[in-house]
Amino acid sequence: MYYSSTRDSSIRLSASQAVLKGLSDDGGLFVPSEFPKLSVGLDELAKLDYKKTAFTVMKGFLEDYTDEELMACIDAAYDEKFDTPEIAPLVKADNAYYLELFHGQTIAFKDMALSILPHLITTAVRKNHSDKEIVILTATSGDTGKAALAGFADVPGTRIIVFYPKDGVSNIQKLQMITQKGANTQVIGVDGNFDDCQSEVKAIFGDAGLRDLMASKGFQFSSANSMNIGRLVPQVAYYVYAYGKLVENGRIQPGDMINVCVPTGNFGNILAAFFAKKMGLPIKTLICASNDNKVLFDFFKCGTYDKNRDFILTDSPSMDILISSNLERLIYLSADCDAEKTASFMKRLSTEGKYDITPGMREFMSDFVGEFANWDESSKKIKDLYDKTGYVIDTHTAVAAAAYDKYVSETKDDTITVIASTASPFKFARSVLKAIDKKYEDMEDFALIDELSKVANVDIPKAIDEIKNADILHKTVCDRAGMKKLVLDNMGL
């Protein structure tokens, strides 16, 4: 197996080289030349714990990592940083199974991959005899930033720079980032939205002159976004794990189909479920749930990707995205891995803000269904689910749950469904409690945290306790035009 760029099929890298590079020089994303098949039977998945499941899945994609190297990365990632030995519990509530992906140190699903990515990268450095300092450059819509900072803080041979939309994340998300310790960390607020942050980061990655200058000074860029294949592959594992738990609990028989519903912004999380399906996991339908920024809903409905629309700030900020970068991988695969064709689509997106895919490509994507839920619908779902079961979900998971209800109503499909629960409700306590009862609207942030603990009957996560009295360490703010200079300043260039 090798990894090619979605925009240049002549590029062939090993897995470790692709992980180390993060993003191709041409702006493309790395895609495997083939999809490995699960090396164990579906009945055997029920016997595997999370670490063994992760090894089984990741070994197929990361072929040039030895078994010992990969297992060492997994052991270092999925340890006491998670507040449950299950790592990703599967909880039944009402008519679906919620895959809780928020039990890591920053209480969001990004921990599932960003706990292991630093180990994959540092192993890749050794394997490829790199003498460069790795500069992790990342744009975040809220959760990736903190998870990446926590993963790379004080990791030797690395430094990390995170850009976030200063008015486009929750207060808790912001506090988690700007209180981050670590001599190698820098967090920068941007006057703009996530797409501004992400587009400029990609432009900086694609600056050939800057790459050459960095190389001459002993630096190399890499990415912690799901644009990095080392971020995406670990996410495949938790869908396989969820299937194994359903078999173990007798909810399905090996070989039975399931549906997966994912609250979607940058498209990496649901793409990981698609990769799991390509490995042989029996997934029937991939329900792509969008919030009011429903660019993906419209895309799957009509085959046109059009970012020319108002950008809406919502109560599910990690989904407030109009340029879903990981969709490029699906475009490439659906176009018969035609890199030139994919590059033309991406050029149109850059110059015209839209592109139309072919009927054949739409047929390739027929396993995907687009749904969306606005805030009123998502808010109502939080309250209804709590009133009915006592289970509390965050605002992003609520988008998926409300969208799933729409899907069932429209299709009458009663296939057992796993909903990716992507963040702890404590990250968005104000919005969550406001949905449950308007009386919480005017309470102070950390008073809301205490109240949510009582309402949900769940202990306050350590990640929240840590930021209550933490010092603000990162105060830099810039506009998009100033981002590159701050990157250069960080490296002393």
Sequence and secondary structure as in RCSB ss.txt:
>XXXX:A:sequence
MYYSSTRDSSIRLSASQAVLKGLSDDGGLFVPSEFPKLSVGLDELAKLDYKKTAFTVMKGFLEDYTDEELMACID
AAYDEKFDTPEIAPLVKADNAYYLELFHGQTIAFKDMALSILPHLITTAVRKNHSDKEIVILTATSGDTGKAALA
GFADVPGTRIIVFYPKDGVSNIQKLQMITQKGANTQVIGVDGNFDDCQSEVKAIFGDAGLRDLMASKGFQFSSAN
SMNIGRLVPQVAYYVYAYGKLVENGRIQPGDMINVCVPTGNFGNILAAFFAKKMGLPIKTLICASNDNKVLFDFF
KCGTYDKNRDFILTDSPSMDILISSNLERLIYLSADCDAEKTASFMKRLSTEGKYDITPGMREFMSDFVGEFANW
DESSKKIKDLYDKTGYVIDTHTAVAAAAYDKYVSETKDDTITVIASTASPFKFARSVLKAIDKKYEDMEDFALID
ELSKVANVDIPKAIDEIKNADILHKTVCDRAGMKKLVLDNMGL
>XXXX:A:secstr
  EEETTEEEEEE HHHHHHH S TTS  EEESS    SS TTGGGG  HHHHHHHHHHHH TTS HHHHHHHHH
HHSSTTSSSTTSS EEEETTEEEEE   STTSBTTHHHHTTHHHHHHHHHHHTT  SEEEEEEE SSHHHHHHHH
HHTT TTEEEEEEEETTSS HHHHHHHHT   TTEEEEEEES HHHHHHHHHHHHT HHHHHHHHHTTEEEE  S
TTSHHHHHHHHHHHHHHHHHHHHTTSS TT  EEEEEE SSSHHHHHHHHHHHTT  EEEEEEEE SS HHHHHH
HHSEEE  S     SSGGG  SS TTHHHHHHHHTTT HHHHHHHHHHHHHHSEEE  HHHHHHTTTEEEEE  H
HHHHHHHHHHHHHH     HHHHHHHHHHHHHHHHH     EEEEE B GGGGHHHHHHHH GGGTTS HHHHHH
HHHHHHT    HHHHHHTT       EEEGGGHHHHHHHHHT 
